[in-house]
């Protein structure tokens, strides 16, 4: 048996959770853990190894599984293999992401047997507007390992079965926070000028050292050879280039950052579920 964790993870938050879950599963089952990164390349059309378990992790985009993660994984055939689904979100809400992931994974031929929603630092988080800054932290990773151990036990003793991810509910945010966010979104959408260019990462040319690391970190090749221009039609605003810039020259100033930081600063902890076979 192999425990194969497959992560789309531009800023490595999803990858960190997936690895912790998979390592704990592998340790309990006495299996080999294999990590697969689909951040930069799609998987070739292939069949998932028989007798193995997949851990599929991706960030939440607009309450659903990242579309680019789906694109990267669409060539994989599960052939009935069990899988664990991991959605990573920025402390606001994971909404329908796990249901979306389950439908996608099932469409590839996997059988979801466990699922979890974990918090990772939001792509819009900055020093002045922190949003789940530094997460996943040690507590998150410890919970991921506990989750992995529990799944490993269920797989090893044969009790793991299909899971209803729709029964996994989000941790509610304060009503006033939700109302403030909804009001902001409504006003923002109303004020947007048709055809306006979306917010893109900016570069401080005095700080930029032209090292090219931002280009290597970008999962969609949206950054020009000058390390400054950004193709708006490609950029997914993941902030991999911002968080990985060694000179701190890049920043993404989203208008959503202040309202997210102000209204969703109460720590949300992971929520998980494991399916069991019907008796």
Secondary structure as the mmCIF struct_conf table of DSSP 4:
data_model
#
loop_
_struct_conf.conf_type_id
_struct_conf.id
_struct_conf.beg_label_comp_id
_struct_conf.beg_label_asym_id
_struct_conf.beg_label_seq_id
_struct_conf.end_label_comp_id
_struct_conf.end_label_asym_id
_struct_conf.end_label_seq_id
STRN STRN1 UNK A 2 UNK A 8
TURN_TY1_P TURN_TY1_P1 UNK A 10 UNK A 11
BEND BEND1 UNK A 12 UNK A 12
HELX_RH_AL_P HELX_RH_AL_P1 UNK A 13 UNK A 29
TURN_TY1_P TURN_TY1_P2 UNK A 30 UNK A 30
STRN STRN2 UNK A 32 UNK A 37
BEND BEND2 UNK A 39 UNK A 41
HELX_LH_PP_P HELX_LH_PP_P1 UNK A 42 UNK A 44
BEND BEND3 UNK A 45 UNK A 45
STRN STRN3 UNK A 46 UNK A 47
HELX_LH_PP_P HELX_LH_PP_P2 UNK A 48 UNK A 49
TURN_TY1_P TURN_TY1_P3 UNK A 50 UNK A 51
STRN STRN4 UNK A 53 UNK A 61
TURN_TY1_P TURN_TY1_P4 UNK A 62 UNK A 63
STRN STRN5 UNK A 64 UNK A 65
HELX_RH_AL_P HELX_RH_AL_P2 UNK A 67 UNK A 73
TURN_TY1_P TURN_TY1_P5 UNK A 74 UNK A 75
STRN STRN6 UNK A 76 UNK A 77
TURN_TY1_P TURN_TY1_P6 UNK A 79 UNK A 80
STRN STRN7 UNK A 82 UNK A 89
BEND BEND4 UNK A 91 UNK A 92
TURN_TY1_P TURN_TY1_P7 UNK A 95 UNK A 96
HELX_RH_AL_P HELX_RH_AL_P3 UNK A 97 UNK A 107
TURN_TY1_P TURN_TY1_P8 UNK A 108 UNK A 109
STRN STRN8 UNK A 111 UNK A 119
TURN_TY1_P TURN_TY1_P9 UNK A 123 UNK A 124
BEND BEND5 UNK A 127 UNK A 129
BEND BEND6 UNK A 131 UNK A 132
TURN_TY1_P TURN_TY1_P10 UNK A 133 UNK A 134
BEND BEND7 UNK A 136 UNK A 136
HELX_RH_AL_P HELX_RH_AL_P4 UNK A 138 UNK A 156
TURN_TY1_P TURN_TY1_P11 UNK A 157 UNK A 158
STRN STRN9 UNK A 160 UNK A 160
HELX_RH_3T_P HELX_RH_3T_P1 UNK A 165 UNK A 167
HELX_LH_PP_P HELX_LH_PP_P3 UNK A 169 UNK A 174
HELX_RH_AL_P HELX_RH_AL_P5 UNK A 175 UNK A 191
HELX_LH_PP_P HELX_LH_PP_P4 UNK A 192 UNK A 193
TURN_TY1_P TURN_TY1_P12 UNK A 194 UNK A 195
HELX_LH_PP_P HELX_LH_PP_P5 UNK A 196 UNK A 199
STRN STRN10 UNK A 202 UNK A 203
TURN_TY1_P TURN_TY1_P13 UNK A 205 UNK A 207
HELX_RH_AL_P HELX_RH_AL_P6 UNK A 213 UNK A 217
TURN_TY1_P TURN_TY1_P14 UNK A 219 UNK A 220
STRN STRN11 UNK A 223 UNK A 223
TURN_TY1_P TURN_TY1_P15 UNK A 225 UNK A 226
BEND BEND8 UNK A 227 UNK A 228
STRN STRN12 UNK A 230 UNK A 230
TURN_TY1_P TURN_TY1_P16 UNK A 232 UNK A 234
HELX_RH_AL_P HELX_RH_AL_P7 UNK A 240 UNK A 244
TURN_TY1_P TURN_TY1_P17 UNK A 246 UNK A 247
STRN STRN13 UNK A 250 UNK A 251
TURN_TY1_P TURN_TY1_P18 UNK A 255 UNK A 255
HELX_RH_AL_P HELX_RH_AL_P8 UNK A 256 UNK A 263
BEND BEND9 UNK A 264 UNK A 264
BEND BEND10 UNK A 266 UNK A 266
HELX_LH_PP_P HELX_LH_PP_P6 UNK A 267 UNK A 270
STRN STRN14 UNK A 271 UNK A 274
STRN STRN15 UNK A 276 UNK A 276
#
